[in-house]
Amino acid sequence: MKATTERLDTVDVARLQSVLDGRWASIRNEVRGLVRSSPWLRSGSGLSTDAYRARVAEQARALSQTKGARLFFPKSSGGEGDIGGALTAFEMLALVDLSLLVKIGVQWGLFGGVIQNLGTPKHHERYLRHAMTMDLPGCFAMTETGHGSDVQSVRTTATYDPQRHQFVVHTPDDDARKDYIGNVAKDGRMAAVFAQLITMGKSRGVHVLLVPIRDEKGRPCPGVRIEDCGEKEGLNGVDNGRLWFDEVRVPRDALLDRYGTVAPDGTYSSPIENETKRFFTMLGTLIAGRISVSGAALSATKLAQTIAVRYGLGRRQFHAPGSDQEVILLDYLQHQRRLLPALATTYALHFAQESVVTTLYELSSQTAGAERERRTLEALAAALKVA
């Protein structure tokens, strides 16, 4: 076997970056350029909670005027309809400030996403453009104090009144209050509320309704109680809060009715008869949120490992035998065993993330079919989120 003289201690950085940047390399480069050229895109560390929140809100409004916001939304609403590019840009912005990331994630990915995926054309026309530009700051009111992951058991109710063609949204007790909801404490004006839909005396399972929570002057709407979660151990640029509804009335078309609609007389109909299947189909359309969480966590991990590895390459400790020079930390096997397996895992997770984003992008262009592929993607996204 012929010996090779190729050096193994150098890396073609440009080639490596090209491989890592992948399909949406242009989006990654655009975000890098935006961050470098925008002094306002800096972390708010050291600020008071109120000042930090105000800074993040200002940053989010500025970002709403960029391509990054448009990527999340369909072309019919003035967007660009590129969910793969949107999730890639979102992942890159995690390197700036995680509070900002959560703020825009709630606004575009969750509030805008639930309207896009569970609403129908009337909702799209009325709300999506305003969600994209942040003219309508929104919230994603799913989690309750008593029910977080078990969404199917939330206890907020939305009872239809056929006499007035309205839903009555109600919080039966404190255990059913909406809790830790981003954008609620300060900025949100409308909430996408997950509630048990009741019509003609029968529960039809969890559905989502758009409920105004503040008026144009920022005052809570009648029947809505808002409480600030206050200062937290982290992410203090996000105004998390709690919501109670005291028989708040909203019109019949406030129901996001892609998978279940209520006629004026209260008759319920759905293209999916089985309630459990309908529920999981509805949740499945929100998969981009899961994928964005794993992307953000991955960016934070990359940043931490970059700091740790660079420190290990610069910091020296103790002299090597027969040498006057101290040894860099990363030359110690114990230090390598701590950092390098984690670094290798992060590379693997990077390519796994790129794979699920690509699959979601490709499936998003299919309006029907591919049910098996969608279920597989949901499983992979859930696993990657906790990896």
N, C-alpha and C positions, 0 to 999 in steps of 0.2 A: 504494500500500500504506500502510495507516494505521500510523503510528509508535506504539509502545507506551511507556507511562511506568512499567511495572512494574519495581520494583527487582530487580536480579539479584544484589545483594550480601548478601542475607539467605537463610537456610535454615530451613525449618520442621523443627526437630530432631525433634519428636515424630512427624511424618509419615515422615521419613527412617528413624527407628529402627523404626517399624512395618513399613516395607518390608524393612529389613535383617533384622529378627527373624523374619519369615516365618511359616510354618505352625506352628512350635513356639515362638511368642513367649511363651506362658505358662511354658514350661519355662525359657527364657532368664531370664525375670524371677524365677522361683523360685531359680535358681542365683545370680543377682545378690544377691537378698535373703539367701540363706544365707551367701554370702561376706561381706557387710557385717555380718551379725549374729553371726558366728562368729570370735572371736579366735583359736581354734585352727587356723583355715584361713589360716595365714600361711606364707610361704616359710621354709625352714630354712637359709638362707644364713648362713655364719659358724660353723656347728656342725661338730664333728668328724664323720667318716664314720659312726661308730657311733651318735652322738647323732642325726644326721640321719636315719639309717635307722629308728631307734626312733621318731622324731617322725612320719615318713611312715607307718610301720605303724600308729601310733595314729590318725593322721588317716584312714587307709583304713578302719580298724575303725569309726570314728565315722560315716563316710560310708555304710558298709554298712547302717546303721540308717535311712537316708533314702530318699526316693523315687527318687533317682538310681540306686541299686543295683537297685531293683525293676523299673525300666524295662527292664533287660537281660533279664529272666527271664520265662518264661511264667506265666500266671495259675495254671496247675495246680501250680506250685511256689511260690506265694505272691508272684509278681511281678506286673507290669502288662502285659507283653508289647507294649511300644511301642519297637521298634528305632529308629524315627526320633527319638523323644524321647530315647532313651538316647544316641544319637550326638550329638545337640544338646547335652545336658547335659555330655557328655564334652568336647566342643569348648569349652564355656564354662569348664570347670574347668582347661583349659590356661592360663588367665590367672592362676591361683593359683600353681602350682608344677608343672613338668614331671615332676619325680621322682614326685610324688603321682599324676600322670596316668598314668605308665607303670605304677605299682604297681596301680592299680585296673583299668587296661586289661588287664594280664596276668591278674588275678584274675577279672574278670567277662567281658571281651570275648574273651580267648583260652582260658583254662582252662574257664570256664563255657560259653563259646561252642562249644568243640569237643565238650564233653559233650552240649550241647543239639542240635547239628547233626549229629554223627556217631554219637551214642549212640542207644539205644532206650529205651522206657519204663522198663525196669528200672534203667537208669543214671540217668535223670531223677529217678525216685523216690528213689533212694539218695543222690544227690550234689548235685543242683542247688540245693536250699534251703540246704545247708551251704556251697556255693560262694558263694551270694548273701550270706549273713550273715558270711562269712569264718571260720566255725567250722572250715572245711577250707581252709586256705591252699594254693593250687595253683600249678603251673608249666606252661609250654607248651614242652616239650622237642623242638623241631623242628631248630634249627640245630646242625650239627656243625662241628668245627674244619675239616674238609676239605670240607664241603658246606653252603653257606648258602642261596643262592637255588635251587640245583639239588636240590630236596627229593627228587625221584624217585630220586636216587642215594645217599641216606643209607645208611650201612653198619651201623648198629645193627640187630641181628637179634632176632626174636621167634619162636622155634622151638617148635612145639606138641609136647607129650609126651602121646600118647593113653593111656599106662599110668596117668598120674597126673592127667590132665585139666587140665594146666597149660601155660602158656607160659613158656619160658625166655628172658629178656631178657638180651642180652649185648653188650658193647662189645668188638669184636675187637682194637682198638689205639687209640692216643692220637688218631689222625686221625679216629676215629669217635666220640670223646667228645662229649657235648652241651655246647655252649659258649655263653657269654654269656647264659645263661638267667635271666630275671628271677624273683625270689622264691626262688631256689635257695640262695644263700649263707647265709641266716639263717632265713627264715620258712616256706618251703614244706614241706608234709608229703606231698603227692602230685604226681606229674608225669604229664601227658598226653604219652606218649613216641611219637614217630614212628619206626617201625622196619619193616624188611623182614620180612613175615610168611612163615614157612616151615612147611608142613605136608605130611606124607606125602612128604617129600623134595623138594618143589617150592616155589619162591618164588612168592608171590601178589601181590607188589608192596607198596607202602608202606601200612601201616595204623596206627591209633593205639590204644595200650593205656594204661590207668590203672595206674601203678606207685607204690606207697607208697615214699617216700624217707626219711622220718623217723617215729619213733614218737611217742607222746603226750608224752614227755619231751624231745623235740627231738633225740634221738640218731639218727644215720644207721642205716637198716635194714640187716640183714645183706646183704652183697654190693654195697652202694651206697657209692660214694666221692664225696665232695663237696668241691669246692675253691672258695674265694672268688676272684673276679676282682680284688678289691681296689679301691683308689681309682682313679677315672677322671678324665678332663678335665671331665666334667659329669655330671649326674644321679646324684650320689653318695648320694641318698636311696634308690636302688634297689639291692637286694642281688643283683647279677648273679653267677652262679657257673657251675661246670662239673660235669658228672655222668658217672660211669662206672658200668656195670652188669657185675658179675661173676657171670654165670649166675643172675640173680635170678628166682625163680619167682613167678608170679602166677596166679590161677585163670582158667579159661577165660572166665568172664564179665567179665574185665577188658578184653577186646577191645571197643572201640566198634564195633558190628557193624551199623550201619544199611546199609552198602553191601557188607559181606562178612562172612560168619559161618563158624565152624568147628564142626562137629558133634562130639559126644563121641568118635567114632571117628577124628576128624581130617579128615573129608570137608569140603572147602571149597565154599561156594556164594555167589553174588552175583547181585543183580538186574541187574547190568551186566557182561556177559561180557568185553568188551574191557578189558584191564588199563589201558591209557593213558586211555581214556575214563573209567574208574572213578576213576583217580587225580585227573584234572582236575575231575571232578564233586565229589569229596570236598573238594578245595581250594576250589572255587567256593562251597561253603557257608560258607566262612570269610571271605567278602568284606567283612563288617563291619569286620574288623581293618584292612584296607587303607583303607577309607573313614575310619576313626577316626584313622589316621596323618595323612592329608591335612588333616583337621579340626583336629588339634592343631597341625600346622605352620602352618596358616592363622591360628590364634589367636596364636601366637608372632609371626608376621609383623605382624599387626594391632597388637600391643602395641609392637613395635619401631618401626613407622611412626608410631604415635601420639606416642611420645617424640620422634622425629626432627622431625615436623611442628610439634609444640608448641614445640620448641626453636627451630626456624626462624622461628616467629612471635614469639618473645620476644627472641631474641638480635639485637643491632644491631652493625653493622660499617661504619665509614667514613661520612662526610657525603655527602649528595647535593649536586650542584652547585646553588648558590644557596640552600641550606637549612642551618639550624643543627642539624637533627636527623639522627642517624645512620640509615642504612637497615637495615630488618630483613632477615635473611638470605633469607627466602622471597621478597623482592622482586627478588633477583638471578636473572637468567635461568639462570645455571649451576646454582644451587641448585634451581630449579624443574625443570630437566631431569634432575637426579639423583633427586628425590623424586616428582614428580607422575606419571611413567609407572609407577613401581613402585606408587604408590597406586592408580592406575587398574587395574593388573593385579590387585591384591588385591581390589578390588571385583568384578572379573570372576570371580576364583576363588571368592569368597564365594558368588556366585549359582550357579556350577557345583557347588560343594559342596552347596548347598541342593537342587539338582536331583537329584544322585545319591542323597542321603539320602532324598528323597521317593520316588524310583523304587524303592529298596531296601525302603522301608516298604510300598509298594503291592504289590511282588512277594512280600513275606514272607507276605501273607495268601493267596497262591495255592499250594496244595499240589501242583499239577501244571500242566504246560503252560508256555507263555511261555518256551520254551527260547531262542529267538532274543533276546528281551528280556534274559534273564539273561546271555547271552554278551556282549551289547552293554554291559550294565552293568559286567561284569568288566573289559572293555577300557577303559571310561571311568574306572573306579576306579583301575586301574593307571596310566593316563596322568596322572590328577589327583594321584596320590601323588608323582610325580616332577616335577610342574610347578613 
